[in-house]
Structures are given as C-alpha cells and as structure tokens.
Amino acid sequence: MIAAVIALAALSFVLGIVLVAQSFSRRRMRRKAGAPRILVPFTGGQLDPTVLRAAIRIARAEEGVLVPSYLLVVPLEYPEDSPLAEQVNIAMPLLEAVEHAALREGIPVDARIEKGRSPTHALRRLWEVENFDRVVAPAPNNGHGGFSLKDVSWILAHAPSETLVLKPSS
C-alpha cells in the first residue's frame, strides 16, 4: 500500500513537471540563434526584485535569453533523485513570476529547475550540461536571501563565464 502511494506521488510529480514544461515552451518567445544566455540562479524561495530587474536589463541590452534557474537542495537523508514536491511547489510560482516579468519586457525566457546537495552542487550540475554567457547571482542582503558568502566565493571562483554578483540595497 505504501509503495503504491509513493509510486502515485512520483507519477503525479513527473506529470506536473511535464505539464509545466509544456506551458513554459508554448509561452516562450522565439530566440535568435546564438543569442547570449544570461543565467540567474536562485534558491531559498525568493529572488530579489532588484536582481531580477538587473538581469532583465542585461538580457535586453545584449538581446539575450534570460535563464532563471531555481536550485533545489536535496537533504542528505533523501536519495539525490528524490521528488521534492514541496520545494517544486515553491519554485514553480517564482519561476512563473520571473517569466511574466521578463516577457512583459520582451525578453525570451528559458526557465530551469536543478537539484543538488547544495546550491553550488546544483549550479555545478547545471554548468556541466549547459553554456551561459553571463551569470547574475544574488548576494545575501543583511543575511537574508541570495547565496551565502561561502557560495558567492565559490561561484566567483568556479563560474565558467562572466559573473556579476549583485547585493541589493536594504
């Protein structure tokens, strides 16, 4: 009985991701071939509006594609491929809001969700499979939101492309 409930939950999760992916692809604007890709990684259930506005301005100036990427952290007590429905339920409305803000400005969007044991692990996994021309990462603001100082240091040391770390004013 428990196995059936777990299987049903996993199936529901996968179906939800497929439906959301189809929704994103239908609404995504046409991209120019070779357009710069601006990665905006975030985690923790929030993306500072100042960081989002800056990333949209960069994408507009470079005629690029905004790639908002929500980084899911998989706790060590769970297998790495665990369906994290609760975290996905937090990520999806945030990605939708980012997409709407960018589309209002005429910026094409290619949203992502990536899982890892830590935010930097998820970023490393994303960088292994995709190329980005810019990274716009949020720094912590008075200890809240954004990446930790340790994560910011790691991003600056390991980012495969030009990187901007933005600390919004309080």
C-alpha positions in Angstrom: 0.0 0.0 0.0 2.8 2.4 0.9 4.7 1.6 -2.2 1.6 2.3 -4.3 1.1 5.7 -2.6 4.8 6.6 -3.2 4.6 5.5 -6.9 1.4 7.5 -7.3 3.1 10.6 -5.8 6.1 10.2 -8.0 3.9 9.8 -11.1 1.9 12.9 -10.1 5.2 14.8 -9.7 6.5 13.8 -13.1 3.2 14.6 -14.8 3.2 18.0 -13.1 6.7 18.8 -14.3 5.8 17.7 -17.9 2.7 19.9 -17.9 4.6 22.9 -16.6 7.4 22.3 -19.1 4.8 22.3 -21.9 3.3 25.5 -20.6 6.7 27.2 -20.5 7.6 26.1 -24.0 4.3 27.4 -25.5 4.7 30.8 -23.9 8.5 31.1 -24.5 9.3 33.8 -27.0 11.3 33.0 -30.1 15.0 33.1 -29.5 17.6 34.2 -32.0 20.1 31.5 -32.8 23.3 32.2 -30.8 21.6 34.7 -28.5 23.6 35.3 -25.3 22.2 33.3 -22.4 22.0 35.1 -19.0 21.8 32.7 -16.1 20.0 34.0 -12.9 20.3 31.2 -10.3 18.4 31.5 -7.1 17.2 29.4 -4.2 15.5 29.7 -0.8 12.1 30.6 -2.1 12.9 34.1 -3.3 14.7 36.2 -5.9 15.2 39.8 -5.0 13.3 42.1 -7.5 16.4 44.3 -7.9 18.5 41.3 -9.1 15.7 40.3 -11.5 15.4 43.9 -12.9 19.2 44.0 -13.4 19.2 40.6 -15.2 16.3 41.7 -17.4 18.2 44.9 -18.3 21.3 42.9 -19.2 19.3 40.5 -21.3 17.6 43.4 -23.1 20.9 45.2 -23.7 22.6 42.0 -25.1 19.4 40.9 -26.9 19.8 37.7 -24.9 17.7 35.0 -23.3 17.0 35.1 -19.6 17.6 31.7 -17.9 16.1 31.8 -14.4 17.2 28.7 -12.5 15.7 27.6 -9.2 18.2 25.5 -7.3 16.6 22.7 -5.2 18.6 21.4 -2.3 18.1 17.7 -1.7 18.7 16.9 2.0 21.3 14.2 2.7 18.7 11.9 4.2 17.0 11.5 0.8 18.3 10.0 -2.4 19.6 12.6 -4.8 16.8 11.8 -7.3 14.0 12.2 -4.8 10.9 14.0 -6.0 10.8 17.2 -3.9 7.2 18.1 -4.5 7.1 20.6 -1.6 10.1 22.5 -3.0 8.8 22.3 -6.6 5.6 23.9 -5.3 7.6 26.8 -4.1 9.8 27.0 -7.2 7.1 27.0 -9.9 5.2 30.2 -8.9 8.6 32.0 -8.5 9.7 30.9 -12.0 6.3 31.9 -13.4 6.6 35.4 -11.8 10.1 35.8 -13.3 8.9 34.6 -16.7 6.0 37.1 -16.7 8.3 40.0 -15.7 10.7 39.2 -18.5 8.0 38.6 -21.1 6.4 41.9 -20.2 9.8 43.5 -21.2 10.0 41.4 -24.4 12.8 39.2 -23.1 12.7 35.5 -24.1 12.9 33.1 -21.1 14.2 29.6 -20.7 13.5 28.6 -17.1 15.2 25.7 -15.3 15.0 23.8 -12.0 18.2 22.0 -11.0 18.7 19.7 -8.0 21.8 19.2 -5.9 23.0 18.6 -2.4 23.8 22.3 -2.0 23.2 25.3 -4.1 26.7 25.2 -5.5 26.4 21.4 -6.3 23.2 22.2 -8.3 25.0 25.0 -10.1 27.9 22.8 -10.9 25.5 20.2 -12.4 23.8 22.9 -14.5 27.1 24.3 -15.8 28.1 20.7 -16.8 25.2 20.4 -19.2 24.6 24.0 -20.4 26.6 27.0 -21.5 25.9 30.5 -20.3 27.4 33.8 -21.4 26.7 35.6 -18.2 25.8 34.7 -14.6 23.9 37.2 -12.4 23.9 35.9 -8.9 22.2 37.4 -5.9 24.4 38.1 -2.8 22.9 38.0 0.7 21.2 41.2 1.8 21.6 41.7 5.6 22.0 37.9 6.0 18.7 37.2 4.1 18.1 35.8 0.6 20.7 35.3 -2.0 23.6 33.0 -1.8 25.7 32.7 1.3 29.1 34.4 1.3 30.7 31.0 1.0 28.6 30.2 -2.0 29.3 33.6 -3.6 33.0 33.0 -3.2 32.6 29.5 -4.8 30.6 31.0 -7.7 33.2 33.7 -8.4 36.0 31.1 -8.3 34.3 28.4 -10.5 31.8 30.2 -12.8 32.5 29.2 -16.4 31.6 32.7 -17.7 31.4 36.4 -16.9 29.8 36.7 -13.5 28.0 39.5 -11.7 27.2 39.2 -8.0 24.6 41.8 -7.1 23.8 42.8 -3.5 20.6 44.8 -3.5 20.4 47.8 -1.1 18.3 47.3 2.0 
